[in-house]
Structure formats: C-alpha cells, structure tokens
Amino acid sequence: METRYRIPHVRVDFHLLKTAVPTSVLRTTGYGPNVFAMESFIDELAHRKGQDPYRYRQDLLSGDMRALKVLDLAAEKANWTSVAPPGRYRGMAFCEAFRTLTAHVVEISIPSDGLVRIHRVICVVDPGTVLDPGIAANSIEGGVAWGLSCAFLSEITFESGRTVESNWHDDQVLRLPAMPPVEVHFVDSGARPLGGVGEIGPVTVLPALVNAIFAATGRRYRSLPLSRHGLRIAETP
C-alpha cells in the first residue's frame, strides 16, 4: 500500500491467510481494509501525541504540496478548524489509492446509545484531471453509500459449512433514509499518470467514520461491521 506520509523508517510484512473458504476482493480491492487500518492508526498516533488529527497529518505530509492541497481543502470545506455544532463530532482520513489522492471528513452525532447519525460527508479527490465531473461525482457518492454499508451492515456469516446470506434481503446495504448529504470537491492538479475514481469512493470513508466515533465516544473500533459492536446507523433527520 502506497503512502504519501513522510515517515523516515518503514517496515512492511505480508502474511497470507490460507482458508478453505473461497474469497475475493471487496470493492476498493486491498485499499479498503489496509487504509482502514492505516488511517485509524494515524488517528491513534495523533491522539497519543495530543495533537489535532488534521495538524498531525499536515506534519506528515510536509513538503508534499499536492497532498496538502487535498487535505487542506477537505478541512476547509468541513470547517474543521471551527467549533463543531453542539453534539457533533468529526473524523478525518487521507490516502493515495489507484494513483488518486482522497480525503474524507465525516461529521456525526450519537443521539442515543448505539445509534450513529451521520450529518454530512465531505470528500476531496485529486485524480490528476477530472475527465467528466458529473460521472466522477456520482461514482464518489455511490462509493460513500457502499462504504457506509460495509461499515454498519454488510457481513458474510457461515452456518453448517454454508453462507447464510444469499441476496440483498439478508445482506443489507444502506437505504435512502439513512444516506447522509455528501459533498464532493475535485482538485485538477494535472498530475500524470491519471488516477481512477471508480473504486476510491469507499476507501477513506471507513476510517474517517470510526475516527469520528472515537471523537464522540472515546472508543476505538478496529473491526467491521460496527453492528458487531452494537452500533447502527440512524436515519437522517
């Protein structure tokens, strides 16, 4: 997994889990779970250092003007440096995936125990050049819906050697009443080679969400779906 962060010493180990159950990639391929782990960990490091998660990422991206433009625009559009409305909390995540730079900010509240209301999702994307802004924005918005589905609802389980879920009636996806407002902003940096927008929509939604939940509750969630932990998504007001 690529990272734009300026980290002086990096060691990466890969361990292939062998299982009798046939598996394939989730949408976002390996970026989804890997960025979820990476950006959740970055948030934990910022908290351990006593530093704002946005400022901490700024420091790690020092000198990378393309990355900083994406991160800073996400913070600006989300009013990150302003006090959030009462009862609301924000989480952030950033990554490079499929040669595209993406940052998400998710703003939530916890109206009751176990219920998470998502008030808005801000996304900034730099694929180099946006060839069709309308189609590209639609792809990112759909990716947000898919990412939130994975975060709260979707899980494959097994019983007696067979999968329990068979179709959309028992493998749930996000419904319209729970879909939050989504703002998509593009940066045309002119970078080459071009990046993609078809698979990046869900990637940073997941860690931005759990980072917002930590800001609200002080609890870290390192596995998904959140339904395993008693959390569910609320319908938008």
C-alpha positions in Angstrom: 0.0 0.0 0.0 1.4 3.4 -1.0 1.6 6.2 1.5 2.4 9.9 1.0 3.3 10.4 4.6 6.9 11.4 5.4 7.9 8.5 7.6 11.7 8.0 8.0 11.7 4.3 8.8 9.2 1.9 7.4 9.0 -1.9 7.5 6.1 -3.8 5.9 5.4 -7.5 6.4 2.9 -9.5 4.4 1.2 -12.7 5.7 -1.2 -14.6 3.5 -4.1 -16.1 5.5 -4.9 -19.5 4.0 -8.5 -20.5 4.4 -10.8 -23.2 3.0 -13.4 -20.6 2.2 -13.1 -19.1 -1.3 -12.6 -15.3 -1.1 -12.3 -12.4 -3.4 -11.7 -8.7 -3.2 -14.1 -6.2 -1.7 -14.8 -3.0 -3.7 -11.6 -0.9 -3.3 -9.6 -4.2 -3.5 -6.9 -4.2 -0.8 -7.0 -0.5 -0.2 -10.3 -0.7 1.8 -9.0 -2.8 4.7 -5.4 -1.6 4.5 -6.3 2.1 4.6 -8.9 1.5 7.3 -6.1 0.1 9.4 -3.5 2.7 8.4 -5.7 5.8 8.9 -7.2 4.5 12.1 -3.7 4.0 13.4 -2.6 7.5 12.3 -5.5 8.9 14.3 -4.5 7.0 17.3 -0.9 8.3 17.0 -2.3 11.9 16.8 -4.3 11.3 19.9 -1.4 9.8 21.7 0.8 12.8 20.8 -2.0 15.2 22.0 -2.2 16.7 18.5 -5.2 17.6 16.3 -5.6 14.8 13.7 -5.6 17.3 10.9 -2.5 19.1 12.0 -0.8 15.7 12.6 -1.4 14.7 9.0 -0.3 18.1 7.8 3.1 17.5 9.5 3.4 14.0 8.0 2.7 15.5 4.5 5.1 18.4 4.9 6.5 19.4 1.6 4.0 17.4 -0.5 2.0 20.3 -1.9 -0.3 18.1 -4.0 -1.3 16.0 -0.9 -1.6 19.1 1.3 -4.0 20.8 -1.1 -6.3 17.8 -0.9 -6.1 17.6 2.9 -6.4 21.3 3.4 -9.4 21.6 1.1 -11.2 18.8 3.0 -10.6 20.6 6.3 -11.7 23.9 4.8 -15.0 22.5 3.4 -15.7 20.7 6.6 -15.0 23.8 8.8 -12.5 21.6 10.7 -10.8 24.5 12.5 -14.2 25.9 13.7 -16.0 24.5 16.7 -18.5 21.8 15.6 -22.2 22.3 16.3 -23.3 21.1 19.7 -23.3 17.3 20.0 -21.5 16.8 16.7 -18.0 15.3 16.1 -15.8 15.0 13.1 -13.3 12.4 11.9 -10.8 12.6 9.0 -8.9 10.2 6.8 -6.5 10.7 3.8 -4.8 8.3 1.4 -3.5 7.7 -2.1 -5.2 4.8 -3.9 -5.3 3.9 -7.6 -3.0 7.0 -8.2 -5.7 9.2 -6.8 -5.4 11.3 -3.7 -8.5 11.4 -1.5 -9.6 12.8 1.9 -12.8 12.4 3.7 -14.3 14.2 6.7 -17.4 12.6 8.4 -19.5 14.6 10.8 -21.7 12.6 13.2 -23.7 12.7 16.4 -24.7 10.0 18.8 -28.4 10.7 19.6 -28.7 7.6 21.8 -26.6 4.7 22.9 -25.6 2.6 19.9 -27.1 4.9 17.3 -24.9 6.9 15.0 -26.3 9.7 12.9 -24.2 10.9 10.0 -24.9 14.6 9.3 -22.6 15.1 6.3 -19.7 13.6 4.4 -17.1 15.8 2.8 -14.8 14.3 0.1 -12.0 15.9 -1.8 -10.5 14.0 -4.8 -7.4 14.6 -7.0 -7.1 12.1 -9.8 -4.8 14.4 -11.8 -7.5 15.6 -14.2 -11.3 15.1 -13.9 -12.5 14.0 -17.3 -16.2 14.0 -16.5 -17.1 15.8 -13.2 -20.7 14.6 -13.2 -19.9 10.9 -13.6 -16.9 11.2 -11.3 -19.0 12.8 -8.5 -21.7 10.1 -8.9 -19.1 7.4 -8.5 -17.7 9.0 -5.3 -21.2 9.4 -3.9 -22.0 5.8 -4.7 -18.7 4.8 -3.0 -19.8 6.6 0.2 -23.0 4.7 0.2 -21.1 1.4 -0.3 -18.6 2.3 2.3 -21.2 3.1 4.9 -22.9 -0.2 4.1 -19.7 -2.1 4.8 -19.2 -0.1 8.0 -22.6 -0.8 9.5 -24.4 -3.6 7.7 -22.7 -5.9 5.4 -21.3 -9.2 6.8 -21.0 -12.7 5.4 -21.6 -15.4 8.0 -21.5 -19.2 7.9 -23.6 -22.0 9.3 -23.2 -25.7 8.7 -20.5 -25.1 6.2 -22.6 -22.7 4.0 -23.0 -19.0 3.7 -26.1 -17.7 5.5 -26.6 -14.6 3.3 -27.8 -15.1 -0.2 -29.0 -11.8 -1.6 -29.9 -8.2 -0.8 -32.7 -9.2 1.6 -30.3 -10.7 4.1 -27.0 -9.0 3.1 -28.2 -5.4 3.8 -27.0 -2.2 2.1 -27.6 1.4 3.0 -31.2 2.6 2.3 -32.1 6.1 1.2 -33.4 7.3 4.6 -30.0 6.7 6.2 -27.9 8.2 3.4 -26.3 11.4 4.5 -25.6 14.6 2.5 -22.4 14.2 0.5 -20.2 17.0 -0.8 -17.7 16.1 -3.5 -14.9 18.5 -4.4 -12.3 17.9 -7.1 -8.8 19.1 -7.5 -7.4 19.3 -11.0 -3.6 19.0 -10.3 -2.7 17.9 -13.8 -0.7 15.0 -12.3 0.2 12.1 -14.5 -0.4 9.2 -14.9 -4.1 9.7 -14.4 -5.8 8.2 -11.3 -9.1 6.5 -11.2 -12.4 7.4 -9.5 -14.3 4.1 -9.9 -13.0 2.4 -6.7 -11.8 5.1 -4.4 -15.2 6.3 -3.1 -15.4 4.0 0.0 -11.7 3.9 0.9 -11.3 6.8 3.3 -15.0 6.9 4.4 -14.5 3.9 6.8 -11.6 5.3 8.8 -13.0 8.8 8.8 -16.2 7.4 10.3 -14.6 5.4 13.1 -12.3 8.3 13.9 -15.4 10.5 14.3 -16.9 7.9 16.6 -13.8 8.0 18.7 -14.0 11.8 18.9 -17.6 11.3 20.1 -17.2 8.4 22.5 -13.5 7.9 23.2 -13.8 4.3 22.0 -11.8 2.8 19.2 -13.3 0.2 16.8 -10.7 -1.8 14.9 -13.1 -4.3 13.2 -16.1 -4.1 11.0 -19.0 -4.1 10.6 -19.9 -1.9 13.5 -23.1 -3.9 14.1 -20.8 -6.4 15.8 -20.2 -3.8 18.4 -23.8 -2.8 18.9 -23.7 0.2 16.7 -26.3 1.0 14.0 -26.8 3.9 11.6 -29.7 6.3 12.2 -31.9 7.7 9.5 -31.1 11.3 8.6 -33.4 13.9 10.1 
